[in-house]
Amino acid sequence: MNTIKFGIQTAQQHVPYQEMLKLWQHVDRLGYDSAWVFDHFIPIRGDVEGPCLEGWTLLSALAIQTTRLRVGTLVAGNTYRHPAVLANMATTVDIVTGGRLEFGIGAGWYQKEHEAYGVPFYTTGQRIRMLDEAIQVIKLLWTEHAPTFQGKYYQLKEALAEPKPVQKPRPPIWVGGQGEQLTLRVVARQADGWNTFLMPWVDYRRKLDALERHCQTERRDPATVERSLAGALVIGDAKVLAGRADAIARNRGFPPDQLRERMFYGSPQEVAEQVHAWAERGVSHFLFSTGAPYDYDAFSLFAQEVMPLFKK
């Protein structure tokens, strides 16, 4: 079994900055391994006219007020920024944190956001091909002096990007997504890690099979692709579970009988068993997605009762 890591993803919608900072510092003290923001300009759930902080500037602010957490975006929308600009932004975060950046990127999916901001919303195939090129551009800028690149979507001409990231040869690259034909091919070709959401095992197995086929085509060992899963954490006694689970299920849009397939749910022992089962299947990084109001008790209980079982 790989080394198991635990983190949180805080969606910065409908929540004050100081509350997010409080949670990040809380999980930093508890010994969590990572913390992530999302990359959206308007909320993706609830009141879509409500407040939503910009992800990369927020990430930098939160990151420098923690001491040990690995930090990242889950995931940056490639369509929102030229990859050369994004490479420089990410380098800055890696430098100010002393080399703690985990670089997450995806093709972009939120059509409403694109339309609102006048960002072209290309076809799925185009967006994923753009993602592939973008990662190539970012790798070049992180590792070479004044690279030139001529792609269909992006070009560089003796492009300077100095200084380089602290991490050598570069920060880890995570690609987020579920598409079996195109996205997972980009994962196999370009990424250090793959992130997706918690789902029924039968669905995940199908995607894992697709990833392994793409790795075979790319002549890559699938074991070299780190895997992470993101989902809500609902942990506690029977009273706590009854009060939280149904509300979350309704908010996420799936039936209550799918709780354990769609979130990390149950008593500390049951959640530990769930984590262990996924770890046996090759998942090494578990990310707990959370929105305001934050359940500090849940993160504390997990750190006290479950985390030590995997940190021996």
C-alpha positions as CSV (number, residue, x, y, z in Angstrom):
1,M,0.0,0.0,0.0
2,N,1.3,3.5,-0.9
3,T,1.8,6.2,1.7
4,I,-1.6,7.5,2.4
5,K,-2.3,11.3,2.5
6,F,-5.3,13.3,3.6
7,G,-6.4,16.8,2.6
8,I,-9.3,19.2,2.3
9,Q,-10.8,21.1,-0.6
10,T,-12.5,24.4,0.4
11,A,-14.8,25.9,-2.3
12,Q,-14.5,29.6,-1.7
13,Q,-18.2,30.4,-2.4
14,H,-20.5,32.0,0.2
15,V,-17.8,32.1,2.8
16,P,-15.7,34.9,4.3
17,Y,-12.0,34.8,3.8
18,Q,-11.2,34.8,7.6
19,E,-13.4,31.7,8.0
20,M,-11.5,29.8,5.3
21,L,-8.2,30.9,6.9
22,K,-9.4,29.6,10.2
23,L,-10.1,26.1,8.7
24,W,-6.8,25.9,6.8
25,Q,-4.9,26.7,10.0
26,H,-7.0,24.2,11.9
27,V,-6.2,21.3,9.6
28,D,-2.6,22.4,9.4
29,R,-2.3,22.0,13.1
30,L,-4.2,18.7,13.0
31,G,-1.6,17.1,10.7
32,Y,-3.5,17.0,7.4
33,D,-1.2,16.7,4.3
34,S,-2.8,19.2,1.9
35,A,-5.4,21.9,1.3
36,W,-6.9,23.0,-2.0
37,V,-9.2,25.7,-3.4
38,F,-11.3,25.5,-6.5
39,D,-10.9,27.7,-9.6
40,H,-14.1,29.5,-10.3
41,F,-15.2,33.2,-10.4
42,I,-18.9,32.6,-9.6
43,P,-20.5,30.0,-7.3
44,I,-21.1,26.6,-8.8
45,R,-23.8,25.6,-6.3
46,G,-26.5,27.4,-4.3
47,D,-26.9,31.1,-4.9
48,V,-25.0,31.6,-8.2
49,E,-25.2,35.4,-7.6
50,G,-23.4,35.1,-4.3
51,P,-19.8,35.9,-3.4
52,C,-16.9,33.8,-4.7
53,L,-13.2,34.7,-4.2
54,E,-10.7,34.2,-7.0
55,G,-8.7,31.0,-6.5
56,W,-5.1,31.7,-7.2
57,T,-4.7,34.9,-5.3
58,L,-6.6,33.3,-2.4
59,L,-4.4,30.2,-2.6
60,S,-1.3,32.4,-2.2
61,A,-2.8,34.2,0.8
62,L,-3.9,31.1,2.6
63,A,-0.8,29.2,1.8
64,I,1.7,31.6,3.4
65,Q,-0.3,31.5,6.6
66,T,0.1,27.8,7.0
67,T,3.3,26.0,7.9
68,R,3.3,22.5,6.5
69,L,0.3,21.9,4.2
70,R,0.9,21.1,0.6
71,V,-1.3,23.5,-1.3
72,G,-3.0,23.6,-4.7
73,T,-6.0,24.3,-6.9
74,L,-8.4,21.4,-7.5
75,V,-8.3,22.2,-10.4
76,A,-7.2,25.2,-12.4
77,G,-9.5,25.8,-15.4
78,N,-7.1,25.9,-18.3
79,T,-9.4,28.0,-20.5
80,Y,-9.3,30.9,-18.1
81,R,-5.6,31.9,-18.5
82,H,-2.8,31.5,-21.1
83,P,-0.6,28.6,-19.8
84,A,2.5,30.8,-19.8
85,V,0.7,33.2,-17.4
86,L,-0.5,30.3,-15.2
87,A,3.0,28.9,-15.1
88,N,4.4,32.1,-13.7
89,M,1.6,32.3,-11.2
90,A,2.2,28.8,-10.0
91,T,5.9,29.4,-9.8
92,T,5.3,32.3,-7.5
93,V,3.1,30.2,-5.2
94,D,5.8,27.5,-5.1
95,I,8.5,30.1,-4.2
96,V,6.5,31.9,-1.4
97,T,5.6,28.6,0.2
98,G,9.1,27.2,0.1
99,G,8.1,24.5,-2.4
100,R,4.7,23.3,-1.2
101,L,2.7,23.6,-4.4
102,E,0.7,20.8,-5.9
103,F,-0.3,22.0,-9.4
104,G,-3.8,20.9,-10.3
105,I,-5.3,21.6,-13.8
106,G,-8.2,20.5,-15.9
107,A,-9.9,21.3,-19.2
108,G,-12.6,23.6,-17.8
109,W,-16.3,22.7,-17.7
110,Y,-18.5,25.5,-16.3
111,Q,-20.2,26.9,-19.4
112,K,-22.2,29.5,-17.5
113,E,-19.0,31.0,-16.2
114,H,-17.4,31.1,-19.6
115,E,-20.4,32.8,-21.1
116,A,-20.6,35.4,-18.3
117,Y,-17.0,36.4,-18.7
118,G,-16.8,36.2,-22.4
119,V,-14.3,33.3,-22.3
120,P,-14.6,31.1,-25.4
121,F,-16.2,27.7,-24.5
122,Y,-14.8,25.3,-27.0
123,T,-16.0,21.8,-27.7
124,T,-15.0,19.1,-25.2
125,G,-12.4,17.7,-27.6
126,Q,-10.9,21.1,-28.2
127,R,-10.7,21.9,-24.5
128,I,-8.9,18.7,-23.8
129,R,-6.4,19.1,-26.6
130,M,-5.8,22.6,-25.3
131,L,-5.1,21.1,-21.9
132,D,-2.6,18.7,-23.4
133,E,-0.7,21.6,-25.1
134,A,-1.0,23.8,-22.0
135,I,0.8,21.3,-19.8
136,Q,3.6,20.9,-22.3
137,V,4.0,24.7,-22.3
138,I,4.0,24.8,-18.5
139,K,6.6,22.1,-18.2
140,L,8.9,23.9,-20.6
141,L,8.6,27.2,-18.7
142,W,9.4,25.4,-15.4
143,T,12.4,23.6,-16.7
144,E,14.0,25.4,-19.6
145,H,15.5,28.8,-20.2
146,A,13.7,30.8,-22.9
147,P,11.8,27.9,-24.6
148,T,10.1,28.1,-27.9
149,F,6.9,26.1,-28.6
150,Q,4.7,26.0,-31.7
151,G,1.3,24.3,-31.0
152,K,-2.1,24.6,-32.5
153,Y,-3.5,26.5,-29.6
154,Y,-0.4,28.0,-27.8
155,Q,2.9,29.4,-28.9
156,L,6.1,30.5,-27.1
157,K,9.0,32.4,-28.7
158,E,12.1,32.4,-26.5
159,A,9.8,32.9,-23.5
160,L,11.5,33.8,-20.3
161,A,10.0,32.6,-17.0
162,E,12.5,33.3,-14.2
163,P,13.0,32.3,-11.5
164,K,12.1,28.7,-11.7
165,P,10.0,26.8,-9.1
166,V,11.6,25.7,-5.8
167,Q,10.7,22.0,-6.5
168,K,13.0,20.2,-8.8
169,P,12.6,19.2,-11.6
170,R,9.2,20.9,-11.1
171,P,6.0,20.8,-9.0
172,P,3.8,17.8,-9.2
173,I,1.1,18.0,-11.9
174,W,-2.4,16.7,-11.2
175,V,-5.0,16.5,-13.9
176,G,-8.6,16.4,-12.8
177,G,-11.4,14.8,-14.8
178,Q,-13.3,11.7,-15.7
179,G,-13.4,11.4,-19.5
180,E,-12.3,7.9,-20.4
181,Q,-11.3,8.6,-24.1
182,L,-9.6,12.0,-23.9
183,T,-9.0,13.3,-20.4
184,L,-7.4,10.1,-19.1
185,R,-5.2,10.0,-22.2
186,V,-3.8,13.4,-21.1
187,V,-3.4,12.0,-17.6
188,A,-1.3,9.0,-19.0
189,R,0.7,11.3,-21.2
190,Q,1.3,14.3,-19.0
191,A,0.4,14.0,-15.3
192,D,2.0,12.9,-12.1
193,G,-1.4,12.4,-10.5
194,W,-5.1,12.0,-11.4
195,N,-7.9,13.4,-9.4
196,T,-11.6,12.6,-9.6
197,F,-14.6,12.5,-7.3
198,L,-15.6,9.6,-5.1
199,M,-18.0,7.4,-7.1
200,P,-19.3,3.8,-7.1
201,W,-16.5,1.3,-7.5
202,V,-17.9,-0.2,-10.7
203,D,-17.7,3.3,-12.3
204,Y,-14.2,3.9,-11.0
205,R,-13.0,0.5,-12.1
206,R,-14.1,1.3,-15.7
207,K,-12.2,4.6,-15.6
208,L,-9.2,2.9,-14.1
209,D,-9.2,0.4,-16.9
210,A,-9.3,3.2,-19.4
211,L,-6.3,4.9,-17.7
212,E,-4.4,1.7,-17.8
213,R,-5.0,1.3,-21.5
214,H,-3.8,4.8,-22.2
215,C,-0.7,4.2,-20.0
216,Q,0.0,1.1,-22.1
217,T,-0.2,3.2,-25.3
218,E,2.1,5.7,-23.8
219,R,4.5,3.0,-22.6
220,R,4.0,4.1,-19.0
221,D,3.6,2.1,-15.8
222,P,0.1,2.9,-14.5
223,A,1.5,2.6,-10.9
224,T,3.5,5.8,-11.6
225,V,0.2,7.8,-11.8
226,E,-0.8,8.8,-8.2
227,R,-4.5,8.8,-7.6
228,S,-6.7,11.0,-5.4
229,L,-10.4,11.0,-4.6
230,A,-12.4,13.9,-3.5
231,G,-15.7,13.7,-1.5
232,A,-17.5,15.1,1.5
233,L,-16.6,13.8,4.9
234,V,-19.6,13.0,7.2
235,I,-18.2,11.3,10.3
236,G,-19.6,10.8,13.8
237,D,-22.1,9.0,15.9
238,A,-25.6,8.0,14.8
239,K,-27.1,11.4,15.8
240,V,-24.5,13.4,13.8
241,L,-24.9,11.2,10.8
242,A,-28.7,11.5,10.7
243,G,-28.5,15.3,11.0
244,R,-25.9,15.8,8.2
245,A,-26.1,13.1,5.6
246,D,-29.5,13.7,4.1
247,A,-28.9,17.5,3.7
248,I,-25.6,16.9,1.9
249,A,-27.1,14.2,-0.3
250,R,-29.9,16.6,-1.4
251,N,-27.3,19.4,-2.0
252,R,-25.1,17.1,-4.1
253,G,-28.1,15.7,-6.0
254,F,-27.8,11.9,-5.3
255,P,-30.1,9.5,-3.3
256,P,-29.5,9.0,0.4
257,D,-28.9,5.2,-0.3
258,Q,-25.8,6.2,-2.2
259,L,-24.1,7.9,0.8
260,R,-21.2,5.6,1.2
261,E,-20.6,5.5,-2.6
262,R,-20.6,9.3,-3.0
263,M,-19.0,10.5,0.3
264,F,-16.8,9.4,3.2
265,Y,-19.6,8.5,5.6
266,G,-20.1,6.7,8.8
267,S,-18.6,6.2,12.3
268,P,-14.8,6.6,12.6
269,Q,-14.4,2.8,12.2
270,E,-16.7,2.7,9.1
271,V,-14.8,5.7,7.4
272,A,-11.5,4.0,8.2
273,E,-12.8,0.8,6.5
274,Q,-13.9,2.9,3.5
275,V,-10.5,4.6,3.2
276,H,-8.7,1.3,3.5
277,A,-10.8,-0.3,0.8
278,W,-9.9,2.5,-1.6
279,A,-6.3,2.5,-0.6
280,E,-6.2,-1.2,-1.5
281,R,-7.4,-0.2,-4.9
282,G,-4.5,2.2,-5.4
283,V,-5.8,5.5,-4.2
284,S,-3.2,7.3,-2.1
285,H,-4.6,10.8,-1.5
286,F,-8.0,11.4,0.0
287,L,-9.5,14.9,-0.2
288,F,-12.5,16.0,1.8
289,S,-14.5,18.6,-0.1
290,T,-16.2,21.1,2.2
291,G,-18.3,24.2,2.0
292,A,-19.4,26.7,4.7
293,P,-20.5,26.3,7.4
294,Y,-17.4,24.1,8.2
295,D,-17.7,21.1,10.4
296,Y,-14.6,21.5,12.5
297,D,-15.6,18.6,14.8
298,A,-15.6,16.2,11.8
299,F,-12.1,17.2,10.7
300,S,-10.8,16.9,14.3
301,L,-12.5,13.5,14.8
302,F,-11.0,12.1,11.6
303,A,-7.6,13.4,12.6
304,Q,-7.9,11.8,16.1
305,E,-9.5,8.5,15.3
306,V,-8.8,7.6,11.6
307,M,-5.7,9.3,10.5
308,P,-3.3,7.6,12.9
309,L,-4.4,4.2,11.5
310,F,-2.7,5.2,8.2
311,K,0.2,7.2,9.5
312,K,2.1,4.5,11.4
